Amino acid sequence: MTNSTRHVPVMLQRCLDMLAPALAEPGAVVVDCTLGLGGHSEALLATFPAARLIALDRDPAALKLAGDRLAPYGERATLVHAVYDELPEVLDRLGTPRVQGVLFDLGVSSMQLDEADRGFAYAQDAPLDMRMDQTTGISAADVLNTYAPGELVRILRSYGEEKQAKRIVEAVVRERAKEPFTNSARLVELIRDALPQAAKRTGGNPAKRTFQALRIEVNGELASVERAVPAAVKALAVGGRIAVLSYHSLEDRLVKQVFAAGAANTAPAGLPVVPERYQPRLRLLTRGAELPTEEEVAENRRAAPARLRGAERIRENVEDTA
């Protein structure tokens, strides 16, 4: 299976259209903060022949596959092994303080879901790993086997929005005392047994929320988003644009807050003239979050939960020009 057949980029044309006004000029730089298998990056390079790409990914396997895919574009593409919240350091290292476009496609990549031994998918038995970068950090098994019960409940409730978190954690604690968790099938079975019948009848696979929560914890995803999106906005040149694809409400809420803050007039009430430092820095490009079309979801079921938000940089920060 080739990269292009195994991976259908989500809301691709809408992302290209959103970024297009910022990427037409020669010398424009666009950053794909979540390279994955390179579907969005390849389309950006093909659509905007005058643009240069900087692409980040924490997964060495993804970088290798995407590198092969983007090789025809030569020096126009610079691939970097980094988490997206390391964007300021990456741009500084490359001598590129300002960019014209930024794209985030958050969440877990198609490759990570499809590779059984990565442990992201609850539908097949695999080692409970879930690290996007398998060279570093703790695994999902480590979290299950070593975290205090109260911390596990917090993670499942906060990151998985799991209403039955306490039941599931009580079962996990009982079972890990007998034998540590190593594989996903045992955890899926435990969750099925722990949930009341009513909870198993709604919302798809009952393990979905727990797996999401573990993945977010293992990879520090929300903390990374919280740092990365404001950093990306700061890196935009005036006229630059950012597009962010989120796949669950927690990510989308963080993006919405950053964009709303940037688009707000922060002047105290009653000022006859609003000073420059209080003027909005961003113009929102979406009314709320845009959703994929029915046709796209029919073609690519992984697009179903996607939420797209975009913004344009319309003014420098005062401190940036001081």
C-alpha positions in Angstrom: 0.0 0.0 0.0 1.5 3.4 -1.0 1.4 6.5 1.1 -1.2 8.1 -1.1 -3.6 5.2 -1.1 -3.4 4.5 2.7 -3.9 8.1 3.7 -6.7 10.5 2.5 -5.9 14.1 3.8 -8.8 15.5 5.7 -10.6 18.6 4.3 -7.7 19.0 2.0 -9.2 21.4 -0.6 -10.7 23.6 2.1 -7.3 23.9 3.9 -5.6 24.8 0.6 -8.3 27.4 -0.2 -7.9 28.9 3.3 -4.1 29.2 3.1 -4.0 30.2 -0.6 -4.1 34.1 -0.3 -1.0 33.9 1.9 1.1 31.5 -0.2 0.9 32.8 -3.8 4.0 35.1 -3.6 7.5 33.9 -4.3 9.4 33.1 -1.1 6.4 32.3 0.9 7.0 29.7 3.7 4.4 27.4 4.9 4.8 25.1 8.0 3.0 21.8 8.2 3.2 21.2 12.0 1.9 17.6 11.7 3.5 16.1 8.7 2.2 12.5 9.1 2.3 10.7 5.8 2.7 14.0 3.9 -0.7 14.2 2.2 -1.3 17.9 3.1 2.4 18.8 2.6 2.5 17.2 -0.9 -0.7 19.2 -1.9 0.8 22.4 -0.5 4.0 22.0 -2.5 2.1 21.0 -5.7 -0.5 23.8 -5.4 1.8 26.6 -4.5 5.0 26.2 -6.7 6.5 29.4 -5.4 6.3 28.3 -1.7 8.8 26.6 0.5 7.7 24.0 3.1 8.9 23.3 6.6 7.3 20.1 8.0 7.5 18.8 11.6 6.7 15.4 13.0 7.6 13.6 16.2 7.3 10.2 14.6 10.6 9.0 12.9 8.7 6.4 10.9 6.3 9.1 9.5 9.3 11.3 8.6 10.9 8.5 6.6 7.7 7.7 4.7 6.8 11.3 4.0 10.4 12.1 3.1 10.2 9.5 0.3 6.9 11.0 -0.8 8.2 14.6 -0.9 11.6 13.8 -2.4 10.6 15.0 -5.9 10.3 18.5 -4.4 13.9 18.6 -3.4 15.1 21.6 -1.4 11.7 23.2 -1.3 10.8 20.8 1.5 12.6 20.8 4.9 11.6 18.0 7.2 12.3 18.2 11.0 12.0 15.6 13.8 10.2 17.7 16.4 7.0 18.1 18.4 4.9 20.9 17.1 5.3 23.0 20.3 9.0 23.2 19.4 8.0 25.4 16.4 9.8 28.6 17.7 13.1 26.7 18.2 12.8 25.0 14.8 12.1 28.4 13.0 15.0 30.0 14.9 17.3 27.2 13.9 16.3 27.5 10.3 16.7 31.3 10.3 13.0 31.8 9.4 11.5 34.1 12.1 8.3 34.8 10.1 6.2 32.5 7.9 3.2 33.0 5.6 1.2 29.9 6.4 0.8 27.3 9.2 -1.3 24.1 9.1 -2.1 21.7 12.0 -3.8 18.4 11.5 -4.1 17.4 15.2 -4.7 13.9 16.7 -3.4 10.5 15.7 -2.2 9.9 12.1 -3.6 7.3 9.7 -0.3 5.5 9.8 -0.3 5.2 13.5 -3.8 3.9 13.6 -3.1 1.4 10.8 0.1 0.0 12.2 -1.2 -2.6 14.7 2.0 -2.7 16.8 1.7 0.9 17.7 -1.2 0.1 20.0 -3.4 3.1 19.1 -6.4 1.1 17.7 -8.8 -0.6 20.1 -10.1 -2.8 17.3 -7.0 -5.1 17.2 -4.8 -6.6 19.8 -1.4 -4.9 20.1 1.1 -3.8 22.7 -0.2 -0.9 24.8 2.3 1.6 23.5 0.6 4.7 21.9 3.7 6.8 21.8 3.9 8.9 18.6 7.6 8.9 19.0 8.6 5.4 20.1 12.2 6.5 20.9 11.2 8.4 24.0 8.7 8.7 26.9 6.3 6.4 28.8 3.9 4.0 27.1 0.2 3.6 27.7 1.0 0.4 29.6 3.2 2.4 32.0 0.4 4.8 32.6 -2.1 2.0 33.4 0.3 0.1 35.6 1.9 2.9 37.6 -0.4 5.9 37.9 -2.4 6.4 41.1 -6.1 5.5 40.8 -7.1 9.2 41.4 -4.8 10.3 38.6 -6.2 7.7 36.2 -9.8 8.8 36.9 -8.8 12.4 36.2 -7.2 11.5 32.9 -10.2 9.4 31.7 -12.6 12.1 32.7 -10.6 15.1 31.4 -9.1 13.7 28.2 -11.7 11.0 27.3 -14.8 12.7 28.7 -15.5 9.2 30.1 -18.5 9.3 32.5 -17.7 5.8 33.8 -14.1 6.6 34.6 -14.3 5.5 38.3 -15.8 2.0 37.3 -13.1 1.5 34.7 -10.2 2.5 37.0 -11.4 0.3 39.8 -11.3 -2.6 37.4 -7.9 -1.6 36.1 -6.5 -1.4 39.6 -7.9 -4.8 40.6 -6.5 -6.4 37.4 -3.1 -4.8 37.4 -2.5 -6.1 40.9 -2.8 -9.6 39.5 -0.8 -9.0 36.4 0.5 -5.8 34.7 -1.2 -4.7 31.5 0.8 -5.2 28.3 -1.8 -5.6 25.4 -4.8 -3.7 24.2 -7.3 -6.7 23.9 -7.2 -7.3 27.7 -8.0 -3.6 28.4 -10.8 -3.6 25.8 -12.3 -6.6 27.4 -12.0 -5.1 30.9 -13.8 -1.9 29.8 -16.6 -3.9 28.2 -17.1 -5.9 31.5 -16.9 -2.8 33.7 -19.5 -0.7 31.9 -23.2 -0.9 32.6 -25.3 -2.1 29.7 -26.8 1.3 29.0 -23.3 2.8 28.6 -22.4 0.1 26.0 -25.3 0.9 23.8 -24.2 4.4 22.8 -21.2 6.2 21.3 -19.6 3.3 19.3 -16.8 1.1 20.8 -16.9 1.5 24.6 -13.1 1.5 24.7 -12.8 4.6 22.4 -12.8 7.2 25.1 -10.3 5.4 27.4 -7.9 4.9 24.5 -8.2 8.6 23.5 -7.5 9.6 27.1 -4.4 7.4 27.3 -3.1 8.6 24.0 -3.4 12.2 25.0 -1.7 11.6 28.3 1.2 9.5 26.8 1.9 12.2 24.1 1.1 15.3 26.2 -1.1 16.4 23.3 -3.2 19.1 25.0 -0.3 20.7 26.7 1.5 20.7 23.3 -1.5 22.3 21.5 -1.8 24.9 24.3 1.8 26.0 23.6 2.0 25.4 19.9 -1.0 27.3 18.5 -0.1 30.6 20.2 3.5 30.1 19.0 2.3 29.5 15.5 0.1 32.7 15.5 3.1 34.7 16.8 5.3 33.3 13.9 2.9 34.5 11.3 3.8 37.5 9.2 1.1 40.1 8.7 -1.1 38.7 6.0 -0.1 35.1 7.0 -2.8 32.5 7.6 -3.2 29.5 10.0 -5.6 26.6 9.6 -6.1 24.0 12.4 -7.9 20.7 12.1 -9.1 19.3 15.5 -10.7 15.9 16.1 -12.2 16.3 19.6 -13.8 19.1 21.6 -10.8 19.5 24.0 -8.4 20.4 21.2 -11.0 22.5 19.4 -11.8 24.5 22.5 -8.1 25.4 22.9 -7.8 26.6 19.3 -11.1 28.6 19.6 -9.8 30.3 22.7 -6.5 31.3 21.1 -8.1 32.6 17.9 -10.9 34.5 19.8 -8.3 36.2 22.0 -6.3 37.3 19.0 -9.4 38.6 17.2 -10.6 40.6 20.2 -10.4 44.3 20.9 -8.8 44.4 24.4 -9.2 48.1 25.1 -10.8 49.2 28.3 -14.4 50.3 27.9 -15.1 54.0 27.1 -11.9 54.9 25.2 -12.7 57.4 22.5 -9.9 56.1 20.3 -8.5 52.5 20.6 -4.7 52.5 20.8 -2.7 50.2 18.5 -1.8 47.9 21.4 -5.4 47.0 22.0 -6.4 46.4 18.4 -7.1 42.8 17.2 -4.2 40.8 15.8 -6.2 38.2 14.0 -9.2 38.1 11.6 -11.2 34.9 11.9 -11.6 33.0 8.6 -14.3 30.6 9.8 -17.7 31.2 11.5 -17.3 28.8 14.4 -15.7 25.5 13.3 -16.2 24.2 9.7 -17.2 20.6 9.3 -16.4 18.1 6.5 -19.0 17.5 3.8 -21.2 14.4 3.8 -19.3 13.4 0.6 -16.0 13.6 2.3 -17.1 11.6 5.3 -18.5 9.0 3.0 -15.1 8.8 1.2 -13.0 8.9 4.4 -14.7 8.0 7.7 -11.8 9.4 9.7 -12.9 12.9 8.6 -16.2 12.6 10.5 -15.1 14.3 13.8 -12.9 16.9 12.1 -13.4 20.6 13.0 -11.5 23.3 11.0 -10.8 26.8 12.2 -8.7 29.4 10.5 -7.4 32.9 11.1 -5.3 35.6 9.3 -2.7 37.8 11.0 -3.7 41.4 10.3 -1.4 43.3 12.7 1.9 42.9 14.5 2.1 42.7 18.2 3.4 46.0 19.6 6.2 44.2 21.3 7.2 42.6 18.0 7.8 46.0 16.5 9.3 47.8 19.5 
